[in-house]
Amino acid sequence: MRIFLVVILLLAAFASPAQLHYVCYAAPKPLKIDGIADEPAWKAVPWTSDFLDIEGDAKPRPALRTRVKMLWDKDNLYIYAELQEPDLWGTLHQHDTIIYDDNDFEVFINPDNTTHRYFEYEINALGTEMDLFMNKPYRVKGNALLSWDGGVRDAVHVQGTMNKPGDVDKGWAVEMAIPLSSMLFWGDKTPRDSMQWRINFSRVEWDRDVVAGRYVPRVDAATGRRLPEHNWVWTPQGAVNMHIPSMWGYLQFSARSAVGLTAADTVAFIPPADEEARRNLWMVYDKEMAYHDQHGKYAVSLDELGFPAGFGAYEVKVEATEHQFFVTVSGGKVKVTINQEGLIGN
C-alpha cells in the first residue's frame, strides 16, 4: 500500500511544476473579526484562485466555489474565506470535536517549511472550532495535540438559514485572526517583509438528503455507509490527504500596506532558491521508502535507488543504516536535508 501511495505522490509532484502562492499585504490597523470583509484593506487585496479537488486535475472541478483572502499585522495573520453553499447546515457545537464530520473550512500552516511542527484550524458554519498542533504528519506516526489552543478569534457570517431544508441559501463566510505568536517556537523569527511560510486550505463538503424535514448524511444504498466526503482545496495534494505539507502553497508576507494598493504597487512572489533542491530531496525520499518496503533496509547510494546520473548541478549525499537515512542536496548557496521521517533541514 505504501509503495502505491508513494507512486501517486511522485506523479503528483511532477504534474504540478510549482506550488501556488499568495502575497499577503499588511493591514494598516487591526481588523474587526465579524465575518464580514467590508474594511478597505479586505477590499483592496485579491482572492486566491478558486479551490480544486484535493487530487487535482484527476477529478472534476468542485461544484461550489470557495476562495480566500489574507492580510497580516504585527500580531495576527488574518484569513477571510467565502464558501458558496445552497444548503446551510451544521450539527456540532462543542469546541475541539471532529469538525469535519460537518461541512467545514480548514487552515493548515507550517511556518518553518520543515513539513513538521504545523498547525490546523477547522470551523463549521455554526462557528464551532477545532485547533490542533501536529509534531509531524500522520504518515510518519505524527500525533495531534488537541489540547493546544491557538487563541484564534473567528466569526462566521451566513447568507441564508441554517438547517432549514427547502430554501436556497447563498453561502457562508469565515473570518479569522490567528495570533502569530501562537505559531512560533523559541528562537523563531517573527514574520517580516518577504518571509515565506507554507499554507493550505481545505473545504470538506458532505452529500446529504432530506428525511422528515431534516438533513441527513447520504449513504450508499448497498452498504448503508455514509458516502465519502468531497475535499476541495487551494493547492491540490495529489492524494486524499491534507497532511502532506510539501504540497502546500506559499504565503509570502509583504510590509506594503493593502490600503491604497494599485497594480503598480503589487509585490512579486519570489520563488524559493531551494525549491528545485527540495523536489530532488522528495524524489530520493520516496524512492528510499519504497526501497525499504522491498528490502527491509534503506539504500546507501543513488545508484541503488535508480538515480545513477544524479541530479545535474546538485550534489547528493546519501547516508543510511537499516532503520534510518539522511540525504543532503547541495549546490551553490543551497543546502537542504531530509531524513526517514520527512523532516526538512538546512
DAMOVEN-V81595 format. One record per pair of residues at least 12 apart in sequence whose ideal C-beta (glycine too) atoms are under 8 Angstrom apart, sorted by the first residue. I is the first residue (numbers start at 1). J is the second residue. Records with the same first field share a line. If there is no record, write none. Layout:
I->J / J
This chain:
2->289 / 290 / 293
3->290 / 293 / 294
5->239
6->286 / 289 / 290
7->290
8->238 / 239
9->238 / 239 / 244 / 247 / 286
10->282 / 283 / 286
11->238
12->55 / 56 / 236 / 237 / 238 / 239 / 247
13->238 / 247 / 279 / 282 / 283
15->56 / 57 / 238
16->56 / 235 / 236 / 238 / 247
18->271 / 275
19->235 / 247 / 248 / 249 / 250
20->48 / 49 / 234 / 235 / 249 / 250
21->249 / 250 / 251 / 252 / 269
22->48 / 68 / 70 / 199 / 249 / 250 / 251 / 252
23->252 / 254 / 266 / 267 / 268 / 269
24->70 / 71 / 72 / 77 / 251 / 252 / 253 / 254
25->41 / 44 / 45 / 71 / 72 / 254 / 256 / 257 / 258 / 261 / 267
26->71 / 72 / 73 / 254 / 255 / 256 / 257 / 258
27->39 / 41 / 71 / 72 / 73 / 78 / 257 / 258
28->41 / 257 / 258 / 259
29->73
30->73 / 75 / 76 / 177
31->71 / 76 / 78 / 175 / 177
33->153 / 154 / 155 / 175 / 176 / 177
34->155 / 157 / 175
35->155 / 156 / 157 / 173 / 174 / 175
36->157 / 173 / 175
37->69 / 80 / 173 / 175
40->258 / 259
41->71 / 257 / 258 / 259
42->69 / 71 / 80 / 258
44->258 / 259 / 260 / 261
45->69 / 70 / 71 / 258 / 261
46->69
47->67 / 68 / 69 / 82
48->67 / 68 / 69 / 201 / 234
49->67 / 234
50->62 / 65 / 66 / 67
51->65 / 66 / 67 / 201 / 203 / 232 / 233 / 234
52->232 / 233 / 234 / 236
53->230 / 231 / 232 / 233 / 236
54->202 / 231 / 232 / 233 / 236 / 237 / 239 / 240 / 241 / 242
55->236 / 237 / 238 / 239 / 240
56->236 / 237 / 238
57->236
62->203 / 205 / 230 / 232
64->83 / 84 / 85 / 86 / 171 / 205 / 232
65->82 / 83 / 84
66->81 / 82 / 83 / 84 / 105 / 201 / 203 / 232
67->81 / 82
68->80 / 81 / 82 / 201 / 234
70->251
71->258
72->180 / 191 / 253
74->180 / 190
75->179 / 180 / 181
76->177 / 178 / 179 / 180
77->109 / 176 / 177 / 178 / 180 / 191
78->175 / 176 / 177 / 178
79->107 / 174 / 175 / 176 / 178
80->173 / 174 / 175 / 176
81->105 / 173 / 174 / 201
82->171 / 173
83->105 / 171 / 172 / 173 / 174 / 203
84->170 / 171
85->103 / 125 / 160 / 169 / 170 / 171 / 172
86->168 / 169 / 170 / 171
87->165 / 169 / 208 / 215
88->125 / 158 / 160 / 161 / 162 / 163 / 164 / 169 / 171 / 172
89->102 / 103 / 125 / 162 / 163 / 208 / 215
90->102 / 103 / 124 / 125 / 126 / 128 / 162 / 163
91->126
92->124 / 126 / 128
93->126 / 128
94->128
95->128 / 129 / 130
96->129 / 130 / 131 / 132 / 146
97->128 / 130
98->130
99->122 / 123 / 124 / 128 / 129 / 130
100->122 / 204 / 229
102->124 / 125 / 126 / 128 / 204 / 206
103->124 / 125 / 203 / 204 / 205 / 206
104->122 / 123 / 124 / 203 / 204
105->122 / 123 / 124 / 174 / 201 / 202 / 203
106->120 / 121 / 122 / 123 / 201 / 202 / 203 / 204 / 242
107->119 / 120 / 121 / 122 / 176 / 178 / 199 / 200 / 201
108->120 / 199 / 200 / 201 / 202 / 242 / 243 / 245 / 248
109->178 / 183 / 197 / 198 / 199 / 251
110->197 / 198 / 199 / 245 / 248
111->183 / 184 / 188 / 197 / 198
112->188 / 197
113->196 / 197 / 198 / 245 / 344
114->343 / 344 / 345
115->136 / 137 / 245 / 246 / 342 / 343 / 344
116->134 / 135 / 136 / 137 / 142 / 245 / 341 / 342 / 343 / 344
117->133 / 134 / 135 / 136 / 185
118->133 / 134 / 198 / 245
119->131 / 132 / 133 / 134 / 150 / 182 / 183
120->132 / 133 / 134 / 144
121->150 / 152 / 176 / 178
123->154 / 156 / 174 / 176
125->156 / 158 / 162 / 172
126->156 / 162
127->154 / 155 / 156
129->152 / 154
130->146
131->148 / 149 / 150 / 152
132->144 / 145 / 146 / 148
133->145 / 148
134->243
136->341 / 342 / 343
137->243 / 244 / 245 / 342
138->243
139->241 / 243 / 244 / 342
140->340 / 341 / 342
142->243
150->178 / 179 / 182 / 183
151->179 / 182
152->176 / 177 / 178 / 179 / 182
153->176 / 177
154->174 / 175 / 176 / 177
155->174 / 175
156->172 / 173 / 174
157->172 / 173 / 174 / 175
158->171 / 172
159->171 / 172 / 173
160->172
163->214 / 215
165->210 / 213 / 214 / 215
166->210
191->253
192->253 / 255
193->253 / 254 / 255
194->252 / 253 / 254 / 270
195->252 / 253
196->250 / 251 / 252 / 253 / 270 / 272
197->250 / 251 / 253
198->245 / 248 / 249 / 250 / 251
199->248 / 249 / 250 / 251
200->233 / 234 / 235 / 237 / 242 / 245 / 247 / 248 / 249
201->233 / 234
202->231 / 232 / 233 / 234 / 242
203->231 / 232 / 233
204->229 / 230 / 231
205->229 / 230 / 232
206->218 / 226 / 227 / 229 / 230
207->227 / 230
234->249
235->247 / 248 / 249
246->278 / 282 / 342 / 344
250->269 / 272
252->267 / 269 / 270
254->267
273->333 / 334
274->334 / 335 / 336 / 346
276->314
277->314 / 329 / 330 / 331 / 334 / 335 / 336
278->329 / 336 / 344
280->311 / 314 / 316 / 329
281->327 / 329 / 336 / 337 / 338 / 344
282->338
283->307
284->302 / 305 / 307 / 316 / 318 / 327 / 329 / 338
285->327 / 338 / 342
287->299 / 305 / 306 / 307
288->305 / 320 / 325 / 327 / 340
289->340
291->304 / 305
296->322
297->320 / 321 / 322 / 323
298->320 / 321 / 322 / 323 / 324 / 325 / 340
299->318 / 320 / 325
300->318 / 319 / 320
301->318
302->316 / 318
305->318
311->329
313->331 / 332
314->329 / 330 / 331 / 334
315->328 / 329 / 330 / 331
316->328 / 329
317->330
323->340
324->339 / 340
325->339 / 340
326->338 / 339
327->339
